[in-house]
């Protein structure tokens, strides 16, 4: 995707962008006026029940 002209273009350098939420993250590389998605990480949603116990009281 192209970077709009009014924003920094990263022509002489590269920038690493990390966009994250609670259970996922996307990785982008910005260089020469473009942003390219280079990876992503997703964590499985953990389900906890009300009946779990962690030992005796």
Residue, then its C-alpha position, 0 to 999 in steps of 0.5 A: x500500500x502506498x504512503x500518502x504524500x503528506x506523511x513521511x515517505x521513509x526514502x532513505x531509511x526503513x521503519x518497522x511498524x507493529x500493530x497489536x491487539x489483545x491476541x494478535x499482532x501484525x508487522x509492517x515494513x515501511x520503505x520507499x513510500x510503501x508499507x508492506x505487511x511482513x508477518x503476523x502473530x495470533x494467539x488462541x483464545x483461552x477459555x476459563x470455566x468457573x469450575x477450575x480449581x488450582x489445589x485444595x483450600 
